[in-house]
């Protein structure tokens, strides 16, 4: 497990961007302790507003974790009141803005230091996202959303919680550039492949066979995989089924990440409203997509860190991609300089470009 500093990514240990922290359905008014970006958080859903709230975990009174307790009577009786949460140790209560709004045994004024940080969160597509920025700035791009996520003709996304992988996120992002792994890992016969980098977006366009997601006599699998920011990858697939793969990875510690996988499928029956049979087919196809992703996942779990690869002709544009990725680990003021010579469409030697690019 290597660190951000060892990869030479930049000034910040953890990147700037939107990151998934939970499935919406799993966030209730029972607080849960979660760890991301090397720190602990308290995550819960407010009873009053129904909104998800994410706070720094430790009470400023005596350092108690607000969400990792099950034996305190505060916890057993329910520590969430309205949109506020009580510390299980001395029952100090903190609002969704992170400020203490009651100390039950102290009639005096509440000290202004009695507060924890409240984080910016949003819910989309059945997932909870947090904005993380080492500089403390506001979001500079929107959370990517699958355009058809509310279309009744599409079977809704379902998530696979894949847990912790002990490798740096750089190793995961490398996959967007890695044309040469498709044959050995996925059994693909790649017909065309290219990458494009523009601002906070990295795109992979690929077409070819695939031993898991299509058949020898079936249609060619064509994909457009798009990273928006450093963490969220949405891949549009056309082939056996029109579908989207969703992958999110969020740093836990410096050198590890939590990973989710999901899939949306257009109703295989062609109906304007998906039905039970469509759901069954979609979930079966999701199992196939997950099996393909697991082939990558197993490599990441057991490889040594690729600090400086021995790249050869025919590899994808790894150097360009790693330069693109650095923008999230450095001050925003450096972005333009970091992206010089990176933006644009890039090809691997010996591989055809995507048809649209070739025609252009």
Protein Blocks (a to p, Z undefined) as FASTA:
>chain_A
ZZfklnonajbfbdcddddfbdfklpcfbdcdddeehiacdddddfklopacdddfbdfk
lopafklcckbmklmnopaghjbccdfklopacdfkopafbdfklmbdcdfklccddddd
ddeehiacddddfkopacfbdcdddfklmgckbccdddddebjadddfklmmmmmmmmml
mmmmnopacfbdcdddehjbccdddddddfklmcfklccdddddddehjkbccdddddjb
gcddddddddfbeoiacdddddddddfklpabdcfklmmmmmmmmmmmmmmmmmmmmmmm
mmccdfbacddehiacfklmmmmmmmmmccfklmmmmmgokaccdddehiacdfklmmZZ
